[in-house]
Amino acid sequence: MGKFRFCLQVVERTNAVILNSKNIVVSDAHFNNANADISYDESQELVIFTFPSALETGNGQLNLKFRGHLSDDMQGFYRSTYKSPTGEDGYILCTHFEPIHARRAFPCMDEPDRRATFDISLVAMDNEVALSNMPEVSRQIIAPPTGRPAPAEGHNYVKVQFGKSPYMSTYLVAMAVGNLDHVSTKDSNGVDIRVFTTPGKKACGQYALEVSAKTLPFYANLFGCKFPLPKCDLIALPDFAIGAMENWGLITFREAQLLIDQENTSLISKQFVALTVTHELAHMWFGNLVTMEWWTHLWLKEGFATWIEFVATDFCFPDYNIWEGFATWIEFVATDFCFPDYNIWVG
């Protein structure tokens, strides 16, 4: 259940606003003071808001109340499960939106070139960790949300407010709530870095933390552009559909791609985690700060990140001789991939 305020500019008079939406029921919609009729085109994954008279040009706010579905298929807003150190079931509520799954969490313009700023707040228990792209700026105790049970004695529901994001695409929005441990540090430029894990595993996040603390200043110097956000969180999820996802400021990983026991692991496992982390951190600039217009040019950011992960890993750990592995890996990829080749077009 959620509320959404969409600040937009009407550039041409119209009596309808259309957003992407999937498996979401909108119960109330109004633009400024005008109420909307709500209809759906499920085949096109759209929700249509129709107004009795044309909206005038200028700035306004579309306010929505909606109810969505918490899935178990690792897409949209979903539930990841794990076993605690004492054998109890635990859950992390988390997101995966690339390429077109933000529409399963909230109605939006779910296309990569439709960038916006995001002011996100989450409701959680006061003993849970709540995360999003930006740092937490405030939290306040609230009454139990409609349909939710009363909290356990000594606990409360809280509304956690996060800072306003830079302009970004919907597929980069991220949220997570759960009982999480973490390790933390600051890089040499003062950026807060944290690695979050399920309970009992935070020591296995120390290596990824070290890689991140070395890589962010390296990229900032190499690109001539400081890290665009005040913090960078990395979270290891027990259930995750892909290896990792470069959500801006809250990077999500499959556990095997982020966590290692440094005392009992092979060199190749360390190399693998280092390459994955440096790859995703490269996207904080290439892909997030600068984003392709459409998915046909996905390779532009992925190709660059796939190359520069080796540059960064070699900087962090020159004794790994990582370029020897690159020569073998790139030959394999070149012979295995058979996707169509898209030219770069700049207009």
C-alpha positions as CSV (number, residue, x, y, z in Angstrom):
1,M,0.0,0.0,0.0
2,G,1.4,3.4,-0.9
3,K,0.9,7.0,-1.7
4,F,2.5,8.7,-4.7
5,R,2.9,12.4,-5.6
6,F,3.9,12.9,-9.2
7,C,5.1,16.5,-9.9
8,L,4.8,17.2,-13.6
9,Q,4.4,19.9,-16.2
10,V,1.5,19.9,-18.6
11,V,2.9,21.3,-21.9
12,E,-0.2,20.8,-23.9
13,R,-3.9,20.7,-22.7
14,T,-5.1,17.2,-22.2
15,N,-7.8,15.3,-20.3
16,A,-5.7,12.2,-19.7
17,V,-2.5,11.1,-18.0
18,I,-1.1,7.7,-18.8
19,L,1.5,5.8,-16.6
20,N,3.0,2.4,-16.7
21,S,1.5,0.1,-14.1
22,K,1.3,-3.7,-13.5
23,N,-0.6,-5.6,-10.8
24,I,-1.3,-2.3,-9.0
25,V,-4.8,-1.1,-8.0
26,V,-5.2,2.7,-7.8
27,S,-7.9,3.6,-5.4
28,D,-7.8,7.4,-5.7
29,A,-6.3,9.8,-8.2
30,H,-6.5,13.6,-8.5
31,F,-4.5,16.2,-10.3
32,N,-4.4,19.4,-8.2
33,N,-8.1,19.6,-7.3
34,A,-9.5,17.6,-10.3
35,N,-10.5,13.9,-9.6
36,A,-9.8,11.3,-12.2
37,D,-11.6,8.3,-13.5
38,I,-9.2,5.3,-13.4
39,S,-9.0,2.6,-16.1
40,Y,-6.4,0.0,-17.1
41,D,-4.9,-1.4,-20.2
42,E,-3.4,-4.6,-18.8
43,S,-2.0,-5.8,-22.1
44,Q,0.1,-2.7,-22.4
45,E,0.7,-2.5,-18.6
46,L,-0.8,1.0,-18.4
47,V,-3.1,2.9,-16.0
48,I,-5.1,5.8,-17.5
49,F,-6.3,8.7,-15.5
50,T,-9.1,10.6,-17.3
51,F,-10.3,14.0,-16.2
52,P,-13.7,15.6,-16.8
53,S,-12.1,18.6,-18.4
54,A,-8.8,19.3,-20.0
55,L,-5.8,20.0,-17.7
56,E,-4.4,23.4,-18.3
57,T,-0.7,23.9,-19.2
58,G,1.7,24.5,-16.3
59,N,3.0,22.7,-13.3
60,G,0.8,20.5,-11.1
61,Q,0.7,17.4,-8.9
62,L,-0.9,14.0,-9.6
63,N,-1.6,12.4,-6.3
64,L,-2.3,8.7,-6.1
65,K,-3.3,6.1,-3.5
66,F,-2.6,2.5,-4.6
67,R,-2.1,-1.1,-3.4
68,G,0.4,-3.4,-5.0
69,H,1.5,-7.0,-4.7
70,L,4.6,-8.2,-2.8
71,S,5.9,-11.0,-5.1
72,D,8.2,-14.0,-4.6
73,D,9.5,-14.0,-8.1
74,M,12.5,-11.7,-7.6
75,Q,11.0,-8.9,-9.7
76,G,9.5,-5.6,-8.7
77,F,9.0,-5.3,-4.9
78,Y,9.5,-8.8,-3.6
79,R,10.3,-10.9,-0.6
80,S,13.7,-12.6,-0.1
81,T,13.9,-15.4,2.5
82,Y,16.7,-16.8,4.6
83,K,17.5,-18.8,7.7
84,S,18.8,-16.9,10.7
85,P,21.8,-18.3,12.7
86,T,19.2,-19.8,15.1
87,G,17.3,-21.6,12.3
88,E,14.4,-19.2,12.2
89,D,12.9,-18.0,8.9
90,G,13.8,-14.4,8.1
91,Y,12.6,-12.0,5.3
92,I,14.0,-9.1,3.5
93,L,11.6,-6.9,1.5
94,C,13.6,-5.6,-1.5
95,T,13.4,-4.5,-5.1
96,H,14.7,-5.3,-8.6
97,F,13.4,-3.0,-11.2
98,E,15.6,-3.4,-14.3
99,P,14.4,-3.3,-17.0
100,I,10.6,-2.7,-16.6
101,H,9.7,-3.8,-13.1
102,A,9.4,-0.4,-11.3
103,R,5.8,-0.4,-12.6
104,R,5.1,-3.4,-10.4
105,A,6.0,-1.3,-7.3
106,F,4.4,2.1,-8.2
107,P,2.8,3.7,-11.2
108,C,5.4,5.6,-13.2
109,M,6.9,6.4,-16.6
110,D,9.0,3.3,-16.6
111,E,11.4,4.0,-19.5
112,P,15.1,4.8,-19.1
113,D,15.0,8.3,-20.7
114,R,12.2,9.5,-18.4
115,R,14.4,10.6,-15.5
116,A,13.1,12.3,-12.4
117,T,14.0,13.0,-8.8
118,F,12.6,10.8,-6.1
119,D,11.6,11.6,-2.5
120,I,11.1,8.1,-0.9
121,S,9.8,7.2,2.5
122,L,9.3,3.7,3.8
123,V,7.3,2.3,6.8
124,A,9.1,-0.3,8.8
125,M,9.4,-1.6,12.4
126,D,11.8,0.4,14.6
127,N,14.1,-2.6,14.9
128,E,14.4,-3.1,11.2
129,V,16.9,-1.5,8.8
130,A,15.3,0.5,6.0
131,L,17.4,1.5,2.9
132,S,16.9,3.4,-0.3
133,N,19.1,5.2,-2.9
134,M,19.7,8.2,-0.6
135,P,20.7,8.5,3.1
136,E,18.0,8.5,5.8
137,V,17.2,12.0,6.8
138,S,14.5,11.5,9.4
139,R,12.2,8.9,11.1
140,Q,9.1,9.3,13.1
141,I,6.9,7.0,15.1
142,I,3.5,6.4,13.4
143,A,0.3,4.4,14.2
144,P,0.1,0.9,12.7
145,P,-0.8,1.2,9.0
146,T,-4.2,0.0,8.0
147,G,-4.4,-3.8,7.9
148,R,-1.1,-4.3,9.7
149,P,-0.9,-5.9,13.2
150,A,0.0,-4.0,16.3
151,P,3.8,-4.0,17.0
152,A,5.3,-6.2,19.7
153,E,5.6,-4.6,23.1
154,G,8.3,-2.1,23.3
155,H,8.4,-1.5,19.5
156,N,6.7,0.9,17.1
157,Y,6.1,1.4,13.4
158,V,8.3,4.2,12.0
159,K,8.2,6.3,8.8
160,V,11.7,6.6,7.4
161,Q,12.3,9.5,5.1
162,F,15.2,9.5,2.7
163,G,16.9,12.4,0.9
164,K,15.9,13.7,-2.5
165,S,17.7,11.8,-5.2
166,P,19.4,13.3,-8.3
167,Y,17.6,12.9,-11.6
168,M,17.6,9.2,-12.4
169,S,15.6,6.5,-14.3
170,T,13.0,4.4,-12.6
171,Y,14.9,1.1,-13.1
172,L,17.6,2.5,-10.7
173,V,15.2,3.1,-7.8
174,A,15.8,0.7,-4.9
175,M,14.4,-0.1,-1.5
176,A,15.1,-2.7,1.2
177,V,13.7,-3.4,4.6
178,G,14.8,-6.2,7.0
179,N,16.8,-7.4,9.9
180,L,20.3,-6.7,8.6
181,D,23.9,-6.5,9.8
182,H,26.5,-4.3,8.2
183,V,30.1,-3.3,8.1
184,S,31.0,0.3,7.2
185,T,33.8,2.7,6.4
186,K,34.5,6.0,4.6
187,D,36.6,6.3,1.5
188,S,39.4,8.9,1.2
189,N,36.9,11.4,-0.2
190,G,34.5,11.0,2.7
191,V,31.9,8.9,1.0
192,D,30.0,6.6,3.4
193,I,30.2,3.0,2.3
194,R,28.3,0.1,3.9
195,V,27.9,-3.6,3.1
196,F,24.7,-5.1,4.4
197,T,24.1,-8.8,5.0
198,T,21.6,-11.1,6.7
199,P,22.3,-11.7,10.4
200,G,25.6,-13.4,11.2
201,K,27.3,-12.8,7.9
202,K,28.7,-9.2,8.1
203,A,32.3,-10.4,8.5
204,C,32.0,-11.9,5.0
205,G,31.3,-8.4,3.7
206,Q,34.6,-6.9,4.8
207,Y,36.4,-7.8,1.5
208,A,33.8,-6.1,-0.7
209,L,34.0,-3.1,1.7
210,E,37.7,-2.9,1.1
211,V,37.3,-3.2,-2.7
212,S,34.7,-0.4,-2.6
213,A,36.8,2.0,-0.5
214,K,39.7,1.6,-2.9
215,T,37.6,1.8,-6.1
216,L,35.4,4.8,-5.6
217,P,38.3,7.3,-5.2
218,F,40.1,5.6,-8.1
219,Y,37.1,6.2,-10.4
220,A,36.5,9.7,-9.1
221,N,40.1,10.6,-10.0
222,L,40.1,8.7,-13.3
223,F,36.8,10.2,-14.5
224,G,37.4,13.7,-13.2
225,C,34.0,13.6,-11.5
226,K,33.4,12.9,-7.8
227,F,31.0,10.1,-6.7
228,P,27.6,11.6,-7.4
229,L,25.9,10.6,-4.1
230,P,26.8,11.0,-0.4
231,K,26.7,7.3,0.4
232,C,27.1,3.9,-1.3
233,D,25.4,0.8,0.1
234,L,25.9,-2.7,-1.1
235,I,23.5,-5.4,0.1
236,A,23.8,-9.2,-0.3
237,L,20.4,-10.8,-0.9
238,P,19.7,-14.5,-0.4
239,D,17.3,-14.5,-3.4
240,F,18.3,-12.4,-6.4
241,A,17.6,-13.0,-10.0
242,I,20.9,-11.9,-11.5
243,G,24.5,-11.5,-10.2
244,A,24.2,-7.8,-9.2
245,M,22.3,-4.6,-10.0
246,E,23.7,-1.1,-10.0
247,N,20.9,0.7,-8.3
248,W,22.2,4.2,-7.6
249,G,23.5,4.3,-4.0
250,L,22.0,0.9,-3.1
251,I,23.6,-1.8,-5.1
252,T,22.0,-5.3,-4.8
253,F,24.0,-8.5,-5.1
254,R,23.4,-12.2,-5.0
255,E,25.2,-13.4,-1.9
256,A,27.9,-15.4,-3.8
257,Q,28.8,-12.2,-5.8
258,L,29.5,-10.1,-2.7
259,L,30.4,-12.2,0.4
260,I,33.5,-14.3,1.0
261,D,35.3,-15.7,3.9
262,Q,38.8,-14.3,3.3
263,E,40.5,-16.9,5.4
264,N,39.0,-19.8,3.6
265,T,38.5,-18.9,0.0
266,S,40.4,-19.2,-3.3
267,L,42.1,-16.5,-5.2
268,I,39.7,-16.9,-8.1
269,S,36.7,-16.3,-5.7
270,K,38.3,-13.1,-4.5
271,Q,39.0,-12.0,-8.1
272,F,35.3,-12.8,-9.0
273,V,33.9,-10.6,-6.1
274,A,36.4,-7.8,-6.9
275,L,35.4,-7.8,-10.6
276,T,31.7,-7.8,-9.7
277,V,32.0,-4.9,-7.2
278,T,34.2,-2.8,-9.5
279,H,31.8,-3.4,-12.4
280,E,28.8,-2.2,-10.4
281,L,30.6,0.8,-9.0
282,A,31.5,1.9,-12.5
283,H,27.8,2.1,-13.3
284,M,27.4,4.8,-10.7
285,W,28.8,7.1,-13.3
286,F,28.3,5.2,-16.6
287,G,24.7,4.1,-16.7
288,N,23.4,6.1,-13.7
289,L,24.8,9.6,-13.9
290,V,24.7,9.2,-17.7
291,T,22.0,6.9,-19.0
292,M,21.3,5.4,-22.4
293,E,18.1,6.6,-24.1
294,W,16.7,3.1,-24.8
295,W,17.6,-0.6,-24.1
296,T,19.1,-1.2,-27.5
297,H,22.1,0.7,-26.3
298,L,22.4,-1.2,-23.0
299,W,25.7,-2.6,-24.3
300,L,27.2,1.0,-24.2
301,K,27.3,1.0,-20.4
302,E,27.7,-2.7,-19.9
303,G,30.6,-2.9,-22.4
304,F,32.4,-0.1,-20.7
305,A,31.9,-1.5,-17.2
306,T,33.0,-4.9,-18.3
307,W,36.3,-3.4,-19.5
308,I,37.0,-1.0,-16.6
309,E,36.3,-3.6,-13.9
310,F,39.6,-5.1,-14.9
311,V,41.3,-1.7,-14.8
312,A,40.0,-1.0,-11.3
313,T,40.7,-4.5,-10.0
314,D,44.3,-4.3,-11.3
315,F,44.6,-1.0,-9.4
316,C,43.3,-2.4,-6.2
317,F,45.1,-5.7,-6.3
318,P,48.1,-5.6,-8.8
319,D,49.3,-9.0,-7.5
320,Y,46.2,-10.6,-8.9
321,N,47.6,-10.3,-12.5
322,I,44.0,-9.8,-13.5
323,W,44.7,-9.0,-17.1
324,E,45.9,-12.5,-17.8
325,G,42.3,-13.6,-17.0
326,F,40.9,-10.8,-19.2
327,A,42.5,-12.2,-22.3
328,T,41.0,-15.6,-21.8
329,W,37.6,-14.3,-20.8
330,I,37.2,-11.8,-23.6
331,E,38.0,-14.5,-26.2
332,F,35.3,-16.7,-24.7
333,V,32.8,-13.8,-24.8
334,A,33.6,-12.8,-28.3
335,T,33.0,-16.3,-29.7
336,D,29.9,-17.0,-27.5
337,F,27.9,-13.8,-28.0
338,C,25.7,-13.6,-31.0
339,F,23.5,-10.6,-30.2
340,P,22.8,-7.9,-32.9
341,D,25.2,-5.0,-33.2
342,Y,23.7,-1.6,-32.7
343,N,25.4,1.6,-33.8
344,I,25.7,4.6,-31.5
345,W,23.7,7.5,-32.7
346,V,24.0,11.0,-31.2
347,G,21.3,13.6,-32.1
